[in-house]
Amino acid sequence: LIVAGYINGFDIIKVSSTGRLKSNIIEAIRETELKLIGINIVEETSSYVMLQCSINPLMFPIDVTLRRLYTLFLIMLDEAIQALKEANLELAEDARRREKEANRIYLLILRLLNEAQRNPTIAQKIGLNNVEDILTMSIVANILERMADWAEKIAEEIEKIEGKGVGVSEKTKNIIEEYAKKIRDLTEKAIKSVTTIDANLANSVVNSFKKVLEPEAYKIIEENSYHEMIFDSLLLRRIIGNLHRVGEIAAGIAEAAIDRAVREMEQFVERKE
């Protein structure tokens, strides 16, 4: 309920009880406080806790905030792959921990989008020109949050490996690293296409995934299902599958960019006429 109130733009949230608030409720409130950017407990008694949100939406241009969420995903992915290359358990753990910050930024974006929907002045000032733009950015934010989730899953797989002390062949590491680089490049282009409203770039992203990277993922898994190295084969299948999923949802960002570009063209034609 606190998260819902936050997302929906409430500045004051009060949790109260007819009697004494139980310790598990207070602990849940404090845990939730840590999950939300700009919200703090400002008053507390035995029967109620009051939280206040002090966010100024004008301090968070939507493109900049989305870019921050995307940058977190990139750091998580890079750290996970580096952890695999170096057999570094600590680096894999760092990548996983960043997912909580990604969730915090995602919830902030949802709050900003809801405020923009209610207030056209705020919408324009943070870079949203119409209701359709708000919907597009909501889709993009959701995809980015899911990309961070998949990066966490990759880090989790690597963390399990290093925790067990099982070695991974250089061949498997190199295959994963090369495919990860291609997916990373795809996501960069997808984000650029939506922020620059570039339909041609967005179209190239969709085509690259469907015609090149998707078939490549299946080919990698098929060609490396060798029986003499079952562990490597299973690891490769899991991580390539996760990277493939990142590419698949990144293509969704590109499709949203195409929709946004089409709306811009329609507005231009209307103004011209």
C-alpha positions in Angstrom: 0.0 0.0 0.0 2.9 2.4 0.7 4.4 1.6 -2.7 1.1 2.1 -4.4 0.6 5.5 -2.6 4.1 6.5 -3.6 3.6 5.6 -7.3 0.3 7.4 -7.4 1.8 10.6 -6.2 0.9 10.9 -2.5 3.2 13.2 -0.6 2.0 12.1 2.9 1.3 8.5 3.7 0.2 7.6 7.2 0.0 4.0 8.5 -2.1 3.8 11.7 -3.6 1.3 14.0 -6.4 1.4 16.6 -3.9 -0.1 19.0 -0.1 -0.4 19.1 1.6 -1.1 15.8 3.2 -4.5 15.8 6.9 -4.8 15.4 6.6 -6.7 12.1 4.5 -3.9 10.6 7.0 -1.2 11.7 9.8 -3.3 10.2 7.9 -3.7 6.9 7.4 0.1 6.8 11.1 0.7 7.3 12.1 -1.8 4.7 9.7 -0.1 2.2 11.2 3.3 3.1 14.5 2.0 1.8 13.0 0.8 -1.5 11.6 4.3 -2.4 13.6 7.3 -3.5 12.8 10.6 -1.7 10.5 9.1 1.0 11.3 9.3 4.7 9.6 8.6 8.0 8.9 12.0 9.5 6.8 11.1 12.5 6.3 8.0 14.6 4.3 7.0 17.7 3.3 3.7 19.1 0.1 3.7 17.0 1.1 5.3 13.7 4.0 6.1 11.3 3.9 9.0 8.9 6.0 9.1 5.8 6.6 12.1 3.5 7.8 12.2 -0.1 9.9 15.3 -0.9 10.5 14.6 -4.6 10.4 17.6 -7.0 9.5 15.9 -10.4 11.1 18.8 -12.3 14.5 17.6 -11.0 14.0 14.3 -12.9 13.8 14.7 -16.7 12.3 11.5 -18.0 15.0 10.7 -20.6 17.8 11.3 -18.0 16.0 9.1 -15.4 15.4 6.3 -17.9 19.1 6.5 -19.0 20.0 6.1 -15.3 18.0 2.9 -15.1 19.5 1.7 -18.4 23.1 2.5 -17.1 22.4 0.3 -14.0 21.5 -2.6 -16.3 24.7 -2.1 -18.3 26.8 -2.1 -15.2 25.1 -5.2 -13.9 25.6 -7.0 -17.2 29.2 -5.9 -17.5 30.0 -7.0 -13.9 28.3 -10.4 -14.4 30.3 -11.1 -17.6 33.5 -9.9 -16.0 32.8 -12.0 -13.0 32.6 -15.1 -15.3 35.8 -14.2 -17.0 37.8 -13.7 -13.8 36.0 -16.3 -11.7 35.1 -13.4 -9.3 32.3 -14.2 -6.8 32.4 -10.8 -5.3 31.8 -9.1 -8.6 28.8 -11.3 -9.3 27.4 -10.4 -5.9 27.9 -6.7 -6.7 25.9 -7.1 -9.9 23.0 -8.8 -8.1 22.9 -6.1 -5.4 22.4 -3.4 -8.0 19.0 -4.8 -8.9 17.5 -3.2 -5.8 18.6 0.2 -7.0 17.2 -0.5 -10.4 13.8 -1.2 -8.7 14.0 2.1 -6.8 14.6 4.0 -10.0 11.8 2.1 -11.7 9.3 3.0 -9.0 10.4 6.7 -9.2 9.8 6.7 -12.9 6.3 5.3 -12.4 5.6 8.1 -9.9 6.9 10.7 -12.4 4.7 9.3 -15.2 1.6 9.3 -13.0 2.3 12.9 -12.0 2.8 13.9 -15.7 -0.5 12.3 -16.6 -2.3 14.4 -14.0 -0.4 17.6 -14.8 0.4 18.6 -18.4 2.7 21.3 -17.2 4.9 18.9 -15.4 4.7 16.5 -18.3 6.1 19.1 -20.7 8.8 20.2 -18.3 10.2 16.6 -17.8 10.1 15.9 -21.6 6.7 14.4 -22.3 4.6 16.1 -24.9 1.4 14.0 -24.8 -0.4 11.1 -23.2 1.0 8.7 -25.8 4.5 9.7 -24.8 3.7 8.9 -21.2 2.4 5.4 -22.3 5.5 4.8 -24.4 7.9 5.7 -21.5 5.9 3.5 -19.2 6.5 0.6 -21.6 10.2 1.4 -21.9 10.7 1.7 -18.1 9.0 -1.6 -17.6 11.2 -3.2 -20.2 14.4 -1.7 -18.7 13.4 -3.0 -15.2 12.9 -6.5 -16.7 16.3 -6.2 -18.4 17.9 -5.5 -15.0 16.0 -8.6 -13.7 17.6 -10.7 -16.4 21.0 -9.3 -15.8 20.5 -10.3 -12.1 19.7 -13.8 -13.2 22.9 -14.0 -15.2 24.9 -12.8 -12.2 23.0 -15.4 -10.1 24.1 -18.2 -12.4 27.7 -17.1 -12.2 27.5 -16.6 -8.4 26.3 -20.3 -8.1 29.2 -21.4 -10.3 31.9 -19.6 -8.3 30.3 -20.5 -5.0 30.7 -24.2 -5.9 34.2 -23.7 -7.2 33.5 -25.4 -10.5 35.8 -24.3 -13.4 34.4 -23.0 -16.7 36.3 -23.6 -19.9 37.8 -20.6 -21.8 35.8 -21.6 -24.8 32.5 -21.2 -23.0 33.6 -17.9 -21.4 34.5 -16.5 -24.9 31.3 -17.6 -26.5 29.2 -16.0 -23.7 31.3 -12.8 -23.8 31.0 -12.4 -27.5 27.2 -12.9 -27.6 26.9 -10.5 -24.6 28.7 -7.8 -26.5 26.3 -8.1 -29.4 23.3 -8.0 -27.1 24.8 -5.0 -25.2 25.2 -3.1 -28.5 21.6 -4.0 -29.5 20.3 -2.5 -26.2 22.4 0.7 -26.7 20.8 1.2 -30.2 17.3 0.5 -28.8 17.6 3.1 -26.1 19.1 5.6 -28.5 16.2 5.0 -31.0 13.5 5.8 -28.4 15.3 8.9 -27.0 16.1 10.4 -30.4 12.8 9.2 -31.9 14.7 7.5 -34.8 12.5 5.0 -36.6 15.2 3.8 -38.9 17.5 2.9 -36.1 14.7 1.3 -34.2 13.8 -0.8 -37.3 17.4 -1.9 -37.6 17.3 -3.1 -34.0 14.3 -5.2 -34.5 15.7 -6.7 -37.7 19.1 -7.4 -36.1 17.5 -9.3 -33.3 15.0 -11.3 -35.3 17.3 -12.1 -38.3 20.7 -12.3 -36.6 20.9 -12.5 -32.8 17.9 -14.8 -32.2 19.0 -17.5 -34.7 22.6 -17.1 -33.4 21.4 -17.9 -29.8 19.8 -21.1 -31.0 22.8 -22.0 -33.0 25.2 -21.5 -30.1 23.1 -23.7 -27.8 22.8 -26.4 -30.5 26.4 -26.5 -31.5 27.7 -26.6 -27.9 25.5 -29.3 -26.4 28.6 -31.5 -26.0 28.2 -34.5 -23.7 31.8 -34.6 -22.5 31.3 -31.2 -20.8 27.8 -31.3 -19.5 28.3 -28.6 -16.9 29.6 -26.1 -19.5 26.8 -27.0 -21.8 24.1 -26.3 -19.1 25.7 -23.1 -18.1 26.0 -21.9 -21.7 22.4 -22.8 -22.3 21.2 -20.8 -19.3 23.3 -17.6 -19.8 22.8 -17.5 -23.6 19.1 -18.0 -23.0 19.0 -15.1 -20.5 21.0 -12.9 -22.9 18.6 -13.8 -25.7 15.7 -12.8 -23.5 17.4 -9.4 -22.9 17.7 -8.9 -26.7 14.1 -9.9 -27.2 12.7 -7.3 -24.8 15.2 -4.7 -26.1 13.5 -5.2 -29.4 10.3 -4.2 -27.6 11.9 -0.8 -26.8 12.7 -0.4 -30.5 9.1 -1.1 -31.4 7.9 1.5 -28.9 10.4 3.9 -30.5 8.8 3.2 -33.9 5.4 4.0 -32.5 6.7 7.2 -31.0 8.3 8.2 -34.3 5.0 7.5 -36.2 3.1 9.9 -33.8 5.7 12.6 -34.4 5.3 12.3 -38.2 1.6 12.4 -37.9 1.8 15.6 -35.8 4.2 17.1 -38.4 1.8 16.3 -41.3 -1.1 17.9 -39.3 0.9 21.1 -38.6 2.0 21.2 -42.2 -1.5 20.9 -43.5 
